Amino acid sequence: MDERETQRAGYALTIPDALLGSEAMQRACATHNFREIFRLVNRRTGSSHADIAAAIGKMTSSRVSDIIRGVRGVRGQQVIERIADGFGIPGEMLGLPKRPWEGSSHDIDGAANGGTTVEAVTVSQAKARTPYVRENPGTLDLLAVAELRQQVQTLETRYATEPSTALIAEVGQHLGQLAYWHTHTTTYAVRRDLYAAQTEAPTLMGQLVWDASGRTDHDTPRTYFAQAAEAARELRDPVAEGLALLRTSFVALYGEKNPRTGLEIAQRSADTVENASHALAGLAVLHTAEGYAMLQQRRDCEKSLRNTEWHFSQVSTNDAAVSMFTPGLFGRLAGSCFLFLNETTRAQKVLEDTAKELREGSKSHAIALGNLTLAYIRQRKVEEAASTLGKAIDVVERNRGGGGLNLIFQAGRELQPWRAVPVVHELNDRLLNLIASA
């Protein structure tokens, strides 16, 4: 530690050797899990979000908080370099060249002559090893599975803003690799992590297929979600099983327009994760509220919304599904509930606030804008509806989200009584172009 402290004179923060050499930090660095890296630094060094932001530079404490909660990720070589320099993480641990502050040696466990240790395993080595393991499955280890899981999680992050059709092939390759590796697992630890991957990849594939189909293919995603739920039960992971069930409920609620079945499955999801994750339990209950709203059961809908708020108030950074607890989540679904209950003024207010909170350009953003358009139309606010629909079309043209597509076409149909209005006529042309491009 003394040598590294000397090398890093003038740096605001240097994490201790004990943390740098811990298994948790080693694994987080090897898989580029910056959420876990930030969490470890925050918890084990006592550094505040502001301290971390200042050490890294060009970063706010709110962004640090978002990364720890899983709301935002870390991208870009320069950002990763600033994180390495800010925390004093040797470059090789993050797949980077040796950092300017590093001396001739940075063995963090005192191994003589820089002997090879677990600490020396880097992201670049993991990526080089993965193709070898594909050809030689008998050498399958935790690092290879972790690298594949990281790739799946990266694709899941991209799903929020990119067309699903662009991601399906790569996820399909990962699913095939997992199926092949499953027949060659030898140790409990590898088998456990492989089951975890087999809950994540099919869940994402089900999302992608359903979204790419414009939410019209119901059987294929249900098959993937069932695979994920089965793997989660083998792993005894209620959160992964609950998520697979919740995704299945979406198919019934928004694809088949079957609120009773969707409500039942969403409630099963909430029951499954009741003692495991307030974030996912709250999300499941939030969707039961929408099911009740579709059925015009106002009292049950309001009760579920209150129950959701309680669950969300209990969410901590240690929640297994905290990454799903995103800004605007409650408002987007609550606004939809009020629309189904024909409370358009209430829906408008909630959705106007929510649209400002959601990640601009995301599929959730398009859905909120689509529902807000409907709230305006049903109050005969044509000018506001046309403006908001134009923004929703802008988003959907980029990400091709199935939920957003369905809503903007519904809004287009409901605007037809005003089709002679020039701005509405222009929007009709844009919708026709969107159909043609699809």
C-alpha positions in Angstrom: 0.0 0.0 0.0 2.9 2.4 0.9 4.3 2.1 -2.6 1.0 2.6 -4.3 0.2 5.6 -2.1 3.6 7.1 -3.0 2.9 6.5 -6.7 -0.5 8.2 -6.3 0.6 11.4 -4.5 -1.9 14.1 -5.4 -4.8 11.8 -6.1 -7.9 12.4 -4.1 -8.8 8.7 -3.5 -6.8 5.4 -3.4 -8.7 2.3 -2.4 -6.8 0.0 0.0 -5.0 -3.1 -1.0 -7.4 -5.3 1.0 -10.3 -4.1 -1.1 -8.4 -4.2 -4.3 -7.3 -7.8 -3.7 -10.8 -9.0 -2.6 -12.6 -11.6 -4.6 -15.6 -9.3 -5.0 -13.5 -6.5 -6.5 -11.5 -8.8 -8.7 -14.6 -10.3 -10.2 -16.3 -6.9 -10.6 -13.2 -5.6 -12.5 -12.9 -8.7 -14.6 -16.5 -8.4 -15.8 -16.5 -4.6 -16.0 -19.3 -4.5 -13.4 -18.9 -0.8 -12.5 -22.1 -0.8 -10.5 -20.4 -3.3 -8.1 -17.1 -1.5 -8.2 -18.7 1.8 -7.2 -20.8 0.0 -4.5 -17.7 -1.6 -3.0 -15.8 1.6 -2.9 -18.8 3.4 -1.3 -19.4 0.7 1.3 -15.9 -0.4 2.2 -14.0 2.9 2.2 -16.7 5.2 3.5 -16.3 7.4 0.5 -19.5 9.4 -0.3 -21.0 9.7 -3.7 -19.5 13.2 -3.9 -16.1 11.9 -2.9 -16.3 9.3 -5.7 -17.5 11.8 -8.3 -14.6 14.2 -7.4 -12.0 11.4 -7.6 -13.1 10.3 -11.0 -13.7 13.8 -12.4 -16.3 15.0 -15.0 -19.0 13.2 -13.0 -21.7 14.3 -10.6 -22.7 12.6 -7.4 -26.2 12.0 -8.8 -24.6 10.0 -11.6 -22.6 8.0 -9.1 -25.8 7.3 -7.3 -27.5 6.2 -10.6 -24.6 3.8 -11.4 -24.8 2.2 -7.9 -28.5 1.8 -8.3 -28.1 0.3 -11.8 -30.1 3.1 -13.4 -27.1 4.1 -15.6 -24.1 2.3 -16.9 -20.5 3.2 -17.7 -19.4 3.4 -21.3 -16.4 4.7 -23.1 -12.7 4.1 -22.8 -12.0 7.6 -21.3 -14.5 7.1 -18.5 -13.0 3.7 -17.6 -9.6 5.2 -17.5 -10.8 8.0 -15.2 -12.3 5.4 -12.9 -9.0 3.4 -12.8 -7.1 6.6 -12.0 -9.6 7.9 -9.6 -9.7 4.7 -7.5 -6.1 3.6 -8.0 -7.0 0.4 -9.9 -4.1 -1.0 -11.9 -4.8 -0.7 -15.6 -4.5 -4.5 -16.3 -7.4 -5.2 -13.9 -9.7 -3.2 -16.2 -8.2 -4.3 -19.5 -6.3 -1.0 -19.8 -2.6 -0.1 -20.5 -0.5 0.6 -17.5 -1.6 3.8 -15.9 0.8 6.8 -15.7 0.9 6.6 -11.9 1.9 2.9 -11.8 5.4 1.9 -11.0 7.3 -1.1 -12.3 5.3 -3.5 -10.1 1.7 -3.5 -8.9 1.4 -6.9 -7.4 -1.3 -6.4 -4.9 -0.8 -9.5 -2.8 3.0 -9.3 -2.4 3.6 -12.3 -4.6 7.4 -12.7 -5.2 8.6 -11.6 -8.6 5.1 -10.7 -9.8 4.0 -14.4 -9.7 0.7 -15.1 -11.6 -2.3 -14.9 -9.2 -6.0 -14.6 -9.5 -5.5 -10.8 -9.2 -3.6 -10.8 -12.5 -6.7 -12.1 -14.5 -8.0 -9.2 -16.6 -10.9 -8.5 -18.9 -8.7 -8.8 -22.0 -7.5 -12.3 -20.8 -11.1 -13.3 -20.1 -12.2 -12.3 -23.6 -9.2 -14.1 -25.1 -10.1 -17.2 -23.0 -13.8 -17.3 -24.0 -13.3 -18.4 -27.6 -10.9 -21.1 -26.3 -13.5 -22.4 -23.9 -16.1 -22.5 -26.7 -13.9 -24.9 -28.6 -12.7 -26.8 -25.4 -15.8 -27.0 -23.1 -14.0 -29.2 -20.7 -12.1 -26.1 -19.5 -15.3 -24.2 -18.8 -14.8 -22.0 -15.7 -16.4 -19.2 -13.8 -14.6 -16.5 -15.7 -15.9 -17.7 -19.1 -19.5 -17.8 -17.8 -19.1 -14.4 -16.2 -17.9 -12.9 -19.5 -21.0 -14.3 -21.3 -23.3 -13.0 -18.6 -21.7 -9.6 -18.9 -22.3 -9.7 -22.7 -26.0 -10.5 -22.1 -26.4 -7.7 -19.5 -24.8 -5.3 -22.0 -27.4 -6.3 -24.6 -30.1 -5.9 -22.1 -29.0 -2.3 -21.5 -29.0 -1.7 -25.3 -32.5 -3.0 -25.5 -33.9 0.1 -23.9 -32.9 2.4 -26.8 -32.1 0.1 -29.8 -34.3 -1.9 -32.2 -34.8 -5.4 -30.9 -34.2 -6.9 -34.3 -30.6 -5.7 -34.1 -29.9 -7.7 -30.9 -31.8 -11.0 -31.5 -29.0 -12.8 -33.4 -26.4 -12.1 -30.7 -28.6 -13.3 -27.9 -29.4 -16.4 -29.9 -25.7 -17.2 -30.1 -25.4 -16.9 -26.4 -28.4 -19.2 -25.8 -26.8 -21.8 -28.1 -23.5 -21.5 -26.3 -25.2 -21.9 -22.9 -27.1 -25.0 -24.0 -23.8 -26.5 -25.2 -21.9 -25.6 -22.1 -24.7 -27.0 -19.9 -23.7 -30.5 -21.0 -20.1 -30.0 -19.9 -20.4 -28.5 -16.4 -18.3 -30.2 -13.8 -18.4 -28.2 -10.6 -21.2 -26.8 -8.5 -19.9 -23.3 -8.7 -19.8 -23.3 -12.5 -23.2 -25.0 -12.7 -24.7 -22.4 -10.4 -23.5 -19.5 -12.5 -24.5 -21.3 -15.7 -28.1 -21.6 -14.3 -28.0 -17.9 -13.6 -27.0 -17.2 -17.2 -29.8 -19.5 -18.3 -32.4 -17.3 -16.5 -31.0 -14.1 -17.9 -30.5 -14.9 -21.6 -34.0 -16.5 -22.3 -35.7 -13.7 -20.4 -34.0 -11.2 -22.6 -34.7 -13.2 -25.8 -38.4 -13.4 -24.9 -38.5 -9.6 -24.5 -36.7 -9.1 -27.9 -38.9 -11.5 -29.8 -42.1 -10.1 -28.5 -41.0 -6.5 -29.0 -39.7 -7.2 -32.6 -43.0 -8.8 -33.5 -44.9 -5.6 -32.5 -46.2 -7.6 -29.5 -48.1 -10.0 -31.8 -46.1 -13.2 -31.3 -47.2 -14.5 -27.9 -46.2 -18.2 -28.0 -42.5 -17.8 -28.7 -41.7 -15.4 -25.8 -43.8 -17.4 -23.4 -41.6 -20.4 -24.3 -38.4 -18.4 -23.5 -39.9 -17.1 -20.2 -40.9 -20.7 -19.2 -37.2 -21.8 -19.8 -36.0 -18.9 -17.7 -38.4 -19.7 -14.9 -37.4 -23.4 -14.9 -33.7 -22.5 -14.6 -34.5 -20.0 -11.8 -36.2 -22.8 -9.9 -33.2 -25.0 -10.3 -31.1 -22.2 -9.0 -33.6 -21.5 -6.2 -33.6 -17.8 -7.3 -37.0 -16.3 -6.6 -36.1 -13.0 -8.2 -35.2 -14.5 -11.5 -38.3 -16.7 -11.4 -40.5 -13.7 -10.5 -39.1 -11.7 -13.4 -39.8 -14.4 -15.9 -43.4 -14.6 -14.5 -43.8 -10.9 -14.7 -42.6 -10.8 -18.4 -45.1 -13.6 -19.1 -47.9 -11.4 -17.5 -46.9 -8.6 -20.0 -47.8 -10.9 -22.9 -51.2 -11.5 -21.5 -51.9 -7.9 -20.5 -50.6 -6.0 -23.5 -50.3 -8.6 -26.2 -53.4 -10.8 -25.8 -55.4 -8.0 -24.1 -56.4 -10.5 -21.4 -56.3 -8.6 -18.2 -57.6 -11.4 -16.0 -54.9 -13.8 -16.9 -52.3 -11.1 -16.9 -53.4 -9.9 -13.5 -53.2 -13.5 -12.1 -49.7 -14.1 -13.4 -48.5 -10.7 -12.2 -49.8 -11.5 -8.7 -47.9 -14.8 -8.8 -44.8 -12.9 -9.6 -45.4 -10.6 -6.6 -46.0 -13.6 -4.3 -42.8 -15.3 -5.6 -40.5 -12.3 -4.8 -42.4 -11.1 -1.7 -39.5 -11.8 0.7 -36.7 -11.4 -1.9 -37.1 -8.0 -3.6 -39.2 -5.0 -2.8 -38.2 -3.5 -6.2 -39.6 -6.4 -8.2 -42.5 -7.0 -5.9 -43.5 -3.4 -6.3 -43.2 -3.6 -10.1 -45.4 -6.7 -10.2 -48.0 -5.1 -8.0 -47.9 -2.1 -10.2 -48.9 -4.2 -13.2 -51.7 -5.8 -11.2 -53.0 -2.2 -10.7 -53.0 -1.9 -14.5 -54.9 -5.2 -14.8 -57.5 -4.0 -12.4 -57.8 -0.7 -14.3 -58.4 -2.6 -17.6 -61.2 -4.4 -15.8 -62.6 -1.1 -14.5 -62.0 -2.2 -10.9 -61.1 1.2 -9.5 -60.9 0.4 -5.8 -58.5 -2.6 -6.4 -56.4 -0.5 -8.8 -56.0 2.3 -6.2 -55.2 -0.3 -3.5 -52.5 -1.8 -5.7 -51.0 1.6 -6.5 -50.7 2.3 -2.7 -49.2 -1.1 -2.2 -46.7 -0.4 -4.9 -45.6 2.9 -3.3 -45.0 1.1 0.0 -42.8 -1.5 -1.7 -40.9 1.2 -3.6 -40.3 3.1 -0.3 -38.6 0.0 1.1 -36.1 -0.5 -1.8 -32.4 -0.3 -0.9 -29.2 -0.4 -2.9 -28.9 -4.0 -1.8 -32.1 -5.1 -3.5 -31.5 -7.8 -6.0 -33.7 -6.0 -8.6 -32.7 -2.5 -7.8 -31.7 -1.9 -11.4 -35.3 -2.2 -12.4 -36.3 0.6 -10.0 -36.0 3.5 -12.5 -37.1 7.1 -12.5 -40.6 7.5 -13.9 -41.5 3.9 -13.5 -44.4 4.5 -11.1 -45.7 7.5 -13.0 -45.7 5.7 -16.4 -47.8 2.8 -15.2 -50.0 5.0 -12.9 -50.8 7.3 -15.9 -51.8 4.3 -17.9 -54.1 3.1 -15.1 -55.8 6.5 -15.0 -56.3 6.3 -18.8 -58.0 2.9 -18.6 -60.2 4.4 -15.8 -61.1 7.3 -18.1 -59.5 9.8 -15.7 -57.8 11.7 -18.5 -57.0 14.9 -16.6 -55.3 12.9 -13.9 -53.5 10.8 -16.4 -52.3 13.9 -18.3 -50.8 15.5 -15.1 -49.0 12.3 -14.1 -47.7 11.5 -17.6 -46.5 15.1 -18.2 -44.3 14.9 -15.1 -43.2 11.3 -16.0 -42.1 12.1 -19.5 -39.6 14.5 -18.1 -38.1 11.9 -15.8 -37.7 9.0 -18.3 -34.6 8.4 -20.2 -35.0 10.4 -23.4 -35.2 8.1 -26.5 -35.9 5.0 -24.6 -38.8 2.6 -25.3 -40.4 3.5 -22.0 -40.2 7.2 -23.0 -42.1 6.4 -26.2 -44.8 4.6 -24.3 -45.3 7.5 -21.9 -45.5 10.0 -24.7 -48.0 7.7 -26.5 -50.2 7.5 -23.5 -49.9 11.3 -22.9 -51.0 11.8 -26.5 -54.1 9.7 -25.8 -54.9 11.7 -22.7 -54.7 15.0 -24.7 -56.9 13.5 -27.5 -59.6 12.4 -25.1 -59.8 15.9 -23.8 -59.9 17.3 -27.3 -56.6 19.1 -26.9 -55.6 18.5 -30.5 -52.6 20.9 -30.6 -51.0 19.4 -27.5 -51.8 15.8 -28.8 -50.2 16.5 -32.2 -47.0 18.0 -30.6 -46.6 15.0 -28.2 -47.4 12.5 -30.9 -44.7 14.0 -33.1 -42.1 13.5 -30.3 -43.3 9.9 -29.8 -42.8 9.2 -33.5 -39.3 10.6 -33.3 -38.4 8.2 -30.5 -40.1 5.1 -32.2 -38.4 5.8 -35.5 -35.1 5.2 -33.7 -35.8 2.3 -31.3 -38.8 0.6 -33.1 -40.2 -0.4 -29.7 -43.4 -2.5 -30.1 -45.2 -0.9 -27.2 -44.6 2.6 -28.5 -45.5 1.6 -32.0 -48.9 0.2 -30.9 -49.7 3.4 -28.9 -48.8 5.9 -31.6 -50.9 4.0 -34.2 -53.8 4.0 -31.7 -53.3 7.7 -31.2 -53.3 8.2 -35.0 -56.6 6.5 -35.3 -58.2 8.5 -32.5 -57.0 11.7 -34.2 -58.8 11.0 -37.4 -61.8 13.3 -36.6 -59.3 16.1 -37.0 -57.5 14.7 -40.0 -58.3 17.9 -42.0 -56.1 19.9 -39.6 -52.7 20.4 -41.3 -50.6 19.2 -38.4 -52.7 16.1 -38.0 -52.4 15.4 -41.8 -48.7 15.7 -41.6 -48.6 13.2 -38.7 -50.7 10.7 -40.8 -48.0 10.9 -43.5 -45.3 10.2 -40.9 -47.3 7.2 -39.6 -47.7 5.8 -43.1 -43.9 6.2 -43.7 -43.3 4.4 -40.4 -45.5 1.5 -41.6 -43.7 1.4 -44.9 -40.3 1.3 -43.2 -41.3 -1.5 -41.0 
